[in-house]
Amino acid sequence: MTLTAKDFKSDQEVRWCPGCGDYAILAAVQSFMPELGLEREKIVFISGIGCAARFPYYMQTYGMHSIHGRAPAIATGLATSRPDLSVWVVTGDGDSLSIGGNHLIHALRRNVNIKILLLNNQIYGLTKGQYSPTSEQGKVTGSTPMGSVDYPFNPLSLALGADATFVARALDTDKPGLTEVLRRAAAHKGAAFVEIFQNCNIYNDGAFDFVRDEKENRLYLKHGEPAGDTGVTHDETDFAAAFELSRVTIETHGVVPLGVFRDVQRESYDDLLAAQLANAKGDGDLQALVASGDTWQIG
């Protein structure tokens, strides 16, 4: 049976604010899913809490709307127990980088075979516009009326610091670029981390207009080629180059890098755990062990 994007649309009414960037991301993901060549029953979307967390309702696959920040932990359990499944995590900057920060970095360092889509709008949208871990310093919100004094996280640098084996960035309204990143993430064996710039037109409208509307500011990374005028030759296997490019911003270089920053191979947590369990089974005789001495007496 050949599936289409329509086959991945659930019967649930999509309920995000009109104009939200999540609509474009959902459409891109639904259009891409048939490329996996998998039955819908072999695909799972897991989310935490927030606007992005409604994603599983709208995908005609298995899914779970889980608890705040814990989606990577739940996805880890599923991926390790069911290696036949394609497991995707959809999260937001607040969900994954605040209460869920530890779960995120440990899923990445363990190289669990899951795909993590972090929809970054630099704000808490669902709870009405408080500043988030990616909000710029000085951000004025209801929770920071005099401006945030926090220094923001750089999600790509954080993922690279956790030694993630696949790190990429895409843009909500750039369907070709986003689809190519999804394609690369899906093909990666291990933890794939994708930051997606996403506009919240209610509480943080225009946060990424400098790259959403001004396309000349987009720097699409190509392996083995110079990355614009940054002085860096892009090498997806070179950690230092990937990290240096993760620090390139519109403020520092007048451009925003998009695409795959890092893609390296390392044994996945799932495979290592499966091998350990297989080795632990051995060929011992439990009944003989229990009956072998007083230490093992029952009763």
Long-range contacts (C-beta under 8 A, 24 or more apart in sequence): 2-34, 3-33, 3-34, 3-40, 4-34, 5-30, 5-31, 5-33, 5-34, 7-34, 7-40, 7-60, 8-33, 8-34, 8-40, 8-59, 8-60, 8-61, 9-58, 9-60, 10-57, 10-58, 10-59, 10-60, 12-57, 12-58, 14-58, 15-54, 16-51, 16-54, 17-200, 17-201, 17-202, 19-199, 19-201, 20-51, 20-198, 20-199, 20-200, 20-201, 20-202, 21-119, 21-121, 21-172, 21-173, 21-197, 21-198, 21-199, 21-200, 21-201, 22-51, 22-52, 22-54, 22-55, 22-119, 22-172, 22-198, 24-172, 24-173, 24-175, 25-117, 25-119, 25-172, 25-178, 25-196, 25-198, 26-55, 26-58, 27-175, 28-175, 28-178, 28-179, 28-182, 29-55, 29-59, 29-117, 29-182, 30-59, 31-175, 31-179, 32-179, 32-182, 32-183, 32-186, 33-59, 33-61, 35-183, 35-186, 36-86, 36-186, 38-86, 42-84, 42-85, 42-86, 43-85, 43-86, 43-88, 44-75, 44-78, 44-85, 44-86, 44-87, 44-88, 45-88, 45-89, 45-90, 46-71, 46-74, 46-75, 46-78, 46-87, 46-88, 46-89, 46-90, 47-71, 47-89, 47-90, 47-91, 47-95, 48-91, 48-92, 48-95, 48-96, 48-100, 49-95, 49-126, 50-91, 50-92, 50-94, 50-95, 50-124, 50-125, 50-126, 51-92, 51-119, 51-125, 51-126, 51-200, 52-90, 52-91, 52-92, 52-95, 52-119, 52-198, 53-90, 53-91, 53-92, 53-95, 53-126, 55-90, 56-90, 68-95, 68-99, 68-100, 69-95, 69-96, 69-98, 69-99, 69-100, 69-101, 69-103, 70-100, 70-103, 71-95, 71-96, 71-100, 71-103, 72-96, 72-100, 72-103, 72-104, 72-106, 72-107, 72-112, 72-114, 72-116, 73-103, 73-107, 75-107, 75-112, 75-114, 76-107, 76-110, 76-112, 76-114, 76-269, 79-112, 79-113, 79-114, 79-270, 80-112, 80-269, 80-270, 80-273, 80-274, 83-113, 83-270, 83-274, 86-115, 86-186, 87-113, 87-114, 87-115, 88-114, 88-115, 88-116, 88-117, 89-114, 89-115, 89-116, 89-117, 90-117, 90-119, 91-116, 91-117, 91-118, 91-119, 92-118, 92-119, 92-120, 92-121, 92-125, 92-132, 93-118, 93-119, 93-120, 93-121, 93-122, 93-123, 93-132, 93-133, 93-134, 93-153, 93-155, 94-123, 94-124, 94-132, 94-133, 97-132, 97-133, 97-134, 97-153, 97-155, 97-158, 98-132, 98-133, 101-133, 104-158, 104-162, 105-158, 105-161, 105-162, 106-162, 107-191, 108-159, 108-162, 108-163, 108-164, 108-191, 108-193, 109-162, 109-163, 109-164, 110-191, 110-269, 111-164, 111-165, 111-190, 111-191, 111-266, 111-267, 111-268, 111-269, 112-190, 112-191, 112-268, 112-269, 112-270, 113-189, 113-190, 113-191, 113-268, 113-269, 113-270, 113-271, 114-191, 114-192, 115-185, 115-186, 115-188, 115-192, 115-194, 116-191, 116-192, 116-193, 116-194, 117-194, 117-196, 118-155, 118-193, 118-194, 118-195, 118-196, 119-172, 119-196, 119-198, 120-155, 120-195, 120-196, 120-197, 120-198, 121-197, 121-198, 121-199, 121-200, 121-204, 121-207, 122-152, 122-200, 122-204, 122-207, 123-200, 123-203, 123-204, 123-207, 124-203, 125-200, 125-202, 125-203, 125-204, 128-203, 129-202, 129-203, 129-204, 141-203, 154-246, 154-247, 155-193, 155-195, 156-195, 156-246, 156-261, 157-243, 157-246, 157-247, 159-193, 159-195, 160-239, 160-242, 160-243, 160-246, 160-261, 160-262, 161-243, 164-191, 164-192, 164-193, 164-262, 165-190, 165-191, 165-192, 165-262, 165-263, 165-264, 165-265, 165-266, 166-190, 166-191, 166-192, 166-193, 166-260, 166-262, 166-263, 166-264, 167-193, 167-242, 167-246, 167-260, 167-261, 167-262, 168-192, 168-193, 168-194, 168-195, 168-259, 168-260, 168-261, 169-194, 169-195, 169-196, 169-197, 169-257, 169-258, 169-259, 169-261, 170-194, 170-195, 170-196, 170-197, 170-258, 170-259, 171-196, 171-197, 171-208, 171-211, 171-212, 171-218, 171-258, 172-196, 172-197, 172-198, 172-199, 172-212, 173-199, 173-212, 174-218, 174-258, 177-218, 177-220, 177-258, 177-259, 180-259, 181-259, 181-260, 184-260, 184-263, 188-263, 189-265, 189-268, 190-265, 190-266, 190-268, 190-269, 191-268, 210-250, 210-256, 211-250, 211-256, 211-258, 217-250, 217-254, 217-255, 217-256, 218-255, 218-256, 218-258, 219-248, 219-255, 219-256, 219-257, 219-258, 220-257, 220-258, 220-259, 221-245, 221-257, 221-258, 221-259, 221-260, 221-261, 222-259, 223-260, 227-257, 228-253, 228-255, 229-253, 229-255, 230-255, 230-257, 236-260, 236-261, 236-262, 236-263, 236-264, 237-262, 237-263, 237-264
